Amino acid sequence: MKNKLLLLSLVCFAFEISTAQEFIPLWPKDKKLNFNGKVVGDSIANERAWIVGTPGIYAFLVPQAENKGVSIMICPGGGFERVSYIYNGFQFAKWFNSIGINVFVLLYRLPHQKDLQQKEIASWQDAQRAMRVIRGSASKWNLKTDKIGVMGISAGGYVASTLGIHTEDVSAVKDSMDAVSFRPDFMLLLSPVITMKQFAHPGSKKNLLGSDTTMERTAKYSNELQVTAQTPPTFIVHAANDNTVPVQNSLLFYSALIDKKINASLHVFPQGAHGIKLRDNPGSVELWTSLCEAWMNEMNITTPVVIKK
């Protein structure tokens, strides 16, 4: 009897996880942009995607009684070599779900893939399309269309900030989603890659831009130089002792946001390096999740759930 109950529990647990992690492909058949005709398969190893043949989003939806209507699309990191969607995606999704926020973890194409025509914009296109899919399905998932944000970690911070700063449409495929806005309503950036200039993360720069690193090209793909007055409110966290992605990435972006009068909040902590986690962080960086939640409340992004009796 005990064995049967254990088996039933495991089955229920597996069902819960599988439904929480529903995978939704982004592109219609024969309409995937930036495709050169060379088919590549998905390559997953060590809880990381090394090749993304089918870009899409994993949906982590909150039960209706706890659903605040707010949603966040997470762009995981990986230096544009891989997508660390478990460590940089699923782990954060669980925390956001616990405070009533729906999450969609993005698997975006990587610039080294052989199926791309223009390598440096593939992740940007996937991020735009993903936001359209999320907002276009808002009624089905009980989401508020004006409270859909984007979060980016490390190189995923570059993907997220690119989505937030640019108004150019690079994802239109002449279907119903073209009419849906791809603009995020807020941004959360954790140890983000931002610049391709002096303080660039070498691996991200090499993987994204290749050997063409002229001054004009590095300026074009340095996101601190592309901020506009339409950039959404932004919350940024970085560690001063980050030896992988220099803290200047966040400092430059924050300065650009303030120059454009964007409501922005920057928190630089002494410790944490390039491995800031949800929990068990060293020193004061352990406070970052509480600060993030407080900021979302302060910005009127999140509001208390009213449960009808």
C-alpha positions in Angstrom: 0.0 0.0 0.0 2.8 2.4 0.9 4.5 1.6 -2.4 1.3 2.4 -4.3 0.9 5.7 -2.4 4.5 6.6 -3.2 4.1 5.8 -6.8 0.9 7.9 -7.0 2.7 10.8 -5.3 5.5 10.6 -7.8 3.1 10.5 -10.7 1.2 13.5 -9.4 4.5 15.3 -8.8 5.7 14.5 -12.4 2.4 15.7 -13.8 2.6 19.0 -11.8 6.1 19.7 -13.1 5.2 18.8 -16.7 2.2 21.1 -16.7 4.2 23.9 -15.1 6.8 23.6 -17.8 4.6 23.6 -20.8 6.8 24.4 -23.8 5.4 26.8 -26.4 7.3 27.1 -29.8 7.5 30.7 -31.0 7.4 30.6 -34.7 4.8 29.1 -37.1 6.0 26.4 -39.5 7.8 27.9 -42.5 7.8 31.4 -40.9 10.8 31.3 -38.6 12.7 34.5 -39.4 16.4 34.6 -40.0 16.4 30.9 -41.2 18.9 30.0 -43.9 17.4 26.6 -44.7 19.9 24.5 -42.7 17.9 22.5 -40.1 19.5 22.0 -36.7 18.3 19.9 -33.8 18.1 21.0 -30.2 21.2 20.1 -28.2 20.6 19.9 -24.4 23.4 18.8 -22.0 24.1 19.5 -18.3 20.8 21.4 -18.0 21.8 23.9 -20.7 20.8 24.4 -24.3 23.8 24.5 -26.6 21.8 24.6 -29.8 18.2 25.9 -30.0 16.6 24.5 -33.1 13.1 25.3 -31.8 13.0 28.6 -29.9 10.2 28.8 -27.5 9.0 29.6 -24.0 8.4 27.4 -20.9 5.3 28.6 -19.1 5.1 28.7 -15.3 1.6 29.8 -14.6 0.2 30.7 -11.1 -3.0 29.2 -9.9 -5.9 31.6 -10.3 -6.4 32.2 -6.6 -2.9 33.5 -6.3 -2.5 35.1 -9.7 -1.6 38.8 -9.6 -1.9 39.0 -13.4 1.7 40.1 -13.6 4.1 38.1 -15.8 7.8 38.1 -16.5 9.7 36.6 -19.4 13.1 35.4 -18.2 16.1 35.5 -20.6 18.7 33.1 -19.2 22.4 33.7 -19.5 25.2 31.6 -21.0 27.6 34.0 -22.8 25.8 33.5 -26.1 27.4 30.1 -26.1 24.6 28.3 -24.4 21.3 29.0 -22.6 21.3 28.1 -18.9 17.6 27.8 -18.7 17.4 25.7 -15.5 19.8 27.6 -13.3 19.0 31.1 -14.8 15.4 30.3 -15.6 13.5 27.6 -13.8 15.0 28.5 -10.4 13.9 32.1 -10.6 10.5 31.1 -12.0 9.7 29.1 -8.9 10.3 32.2 -6.7 8.3 34.5 -8.8 5.4 32.0 -8.8 5.6 31.9 -5.0 4.7 35.7 -5.0 1.9 35.4 -7.5 3.8 36.2 -10.7 3.5 34.2 -13.9 6.8 33.4 -15.6 7.9 32.4 -19.1 11.5 31.1 -19.6 12.8 31.9 -23.1 15.0 29.5 -25.1 16.5 31.8 -27.7 18.7 30.9 -30.7 22.5 31.3 -30.3 24.8 33.2 -32.7 27.0 30.2 -33.4 24.2 28.2 -34.9 24.5 27.1 -38.5 20.8 27.8 -39.3 21.1 31.6 -39.1 21.4 34.2 -41.7 22.2 37.2 -39.4 23.6 35.8 -36.2 23.6 38.8 -34.0 19.9 39.5 -34.1 18.4 36.0 -33.7 18.0 36.3 -29.9 16.4 39.8 -30.3 13.9 38.4 -32.8 13.1 35.5 -30.6 12.6 37.8 -27.6 10.3 40.1 -29.6 8.2 37.2 -30.8 8.0 35.6 -27.3 6.6 38.9 -25.9 4.0 38.9 -28.6 3.0 35.3 -27.9 2.7 36.1 -24.2 0.7 39.3 -24.6 -1.4 37.8 -27.4 -2.4 35.0 -25.1 -3.0 37.2 -22.1 -6.8 36.5 -21.8 -6.2 32.7 -21.9 -3.6 32.9 -19.1 -5.4 35.7 -17.1 -2.5 38.1 -17.6 -2.6 41.9 -17.5 -1.4 43.2 -20.9 0.2 46.3 -19.3 2.1 44.4 -16.7 4.4 42.1 -18.7 8.0 42.5 -18.0 11.3 41.0 -19.0 14.2 39.7 -16.8 17.7 39.0 -18.0 20.6 37.4 -16.3 24.2 37.9 -17.6 24.1 37.6 -21.4 20.4 37.2 -21.0 20.5 40.7 -19.6 21.8 41.8 -23.0 18.8 40.1 -24.7 16.4 41.6 -22.2 17.8 45.1 -22.5 17.9 44.9 -26.3 14.2 44.1 -26.2 13.5 47.0 -23.9 15.4 49.8 -25.7 14.6 49.1 -29.3 11.3 50.1 -31.0 12.3 48.6 -34.4 10.2 45.6 -35.3 12.5 42.7 -36.3 10.0 39.9 -35.7 7.0 40.5 -38.0 6.0 37.4 -40.0 2.6 38.6 -41.4 0.4 36.7 -39.0 -2.0 37.9 -36.3 0.8 38.4 -33.7 2.3 41.2 -35.8 -0.4 43.5 -34.3 0.6 42.7 -30.8 3.1 44.9 -29.0 6.5 43.3 -28.2 7.5 46.1 -25.7 8.1 45.0 -22.1 6.4 47.2 -19.4 9.4 46.9 -17.0 12.9 45.3 -16.9 14.7 43.3 -14.2 18.5 42.9 -14.9 20.8 40.7 -12.9 24.6 41.0 -13.5 23.7 42.0 -17.1 25.9 42.2 -20.2 25.2 45.6 -21.6 28.2 47.1 -23.5 30.3 45.8 -26.4 32.9 48.5 -25.8 35.6 48.9 -23.1 33.9 46.9 -20.3 32.4 44.2 -22.5 32.3 40.5 -21.4 34.9 39.0 -23.8 33.0 35.8 -24.4 29.6 37.5 -25.1 31.3 40.0 -27.4 33.2 37.4 -29.4 30.2 35.1 -29.7 27.7 37.8 -30.7 29.8 40.0 -33.0 32.5 37.6 -34.2 35.6 39.2 -35.6 33.9 42.4 -36.8 34.5 44.6 -33.9 34.9 48.0 -35.5 34.1 51.1 -33.5 30.9 51.7 -35.4 29.7 48.1 -34.9 30.6 47.9 -31.2 28.8 51.2 -30.7 25.7 50.0 -32.5 25.5 46.9 -30.3 26.3 48.7 -27.0 22.9 49.0 -25.3 23.9 51.9 -23.0 24.2 54.0 -26.2 20.7 53.0 -27.5 18.5 54.0 -24.5 15.5 56.2 -25.4 12.8 58.0 -23.5 10.5 55.0 -24.3 12.7 52.6 -22.4 10.6 51.0 -19.5 11.3 51.3 -15.8 14.3 49.2 -14.8 15.6 47.4 -11.7 19.3 46.4 -11.8 21.4 44.2 -9.5 25.2 43.7 -9.8 28.1 42.7 -7.6 31.1 45.0 -7.4 33.4 42.0 -7.3 32.0 40.5 -10.5 35.1 39.5 -12.5 33.2 38.0 -15.4 30.8 40.8 -16.4 32.3 44.1 -15.0 29.9 46.2 -12.8 30.5 49.0 -15.3 28.0 47.4 -17.6 25.2 48.2 -15.1 26.7 51.6 -14.2 26.8 52.7 -17.8 23.2 51.5 -18.4 21.9 53.1 -15.2 23.5 56.4 -16.2 22.0 56.2 -19.6 18.5 55.5 -18.1 18.8 58.5 -15.7 19.9 60.8 -18.5 16.7 59.9 -20.4 14.7 60.3 -17.1 13.7 56.7 -16.9 12.6 55.4 -13.5 15.5 53.2 -12.6 16.9 51.5 -9.5 20.5 50.2 -9.3 21.8 48.1 -6.4 25.6 47.3 -6.4 26.6 44.9 -3.6 30.2 44.3 -2.4 29.9 40.5 -2.8 28.2 38.0 -5.0 30.6 37.9 -7.9 29.0 36.5 -11.1 26.9 33.9 -9.2 24.1 35.9 -7.5 21.5 33.4 -6.6 18.0 33.4 -5.1 19.2 32.3 -1.7 22.4 31.7 0.3 24.2 34.7 -1.1 27.1 36.2 0.8 26.6 39.4 2.8 24.1 42.1 1.9 23.4 40.8 -1.6 21.0 38.3 0.1 18.6 41.2 0.2 18.2 41.6 -3.5 15.0 39.5 -3.9 13.3 41.5 -1.1 14.4 44.7 -2.8 13.1 43.5 -6.2 9.7 42.6 -4.7 9.5 46.0 -2.9 10.4 47.8 -6.2 7.7 46.1 -8.1 5.2 47.1 -5.4 6.5 50.6 -5.4 6.2 50.8 -9.2 2.6 49.6 -8.9 3.5 46.5 -11.0 2.3 44.1 -8.3 -0.6 44.6 -6.0 -2.0 42.4 -3.3 -4.3 39.6 -4.4 -7.9 40.1 -3.4 -9.6 36.7 -2.9 -13.3 36.7 -3.4 -15.3 34.8 -0.8 
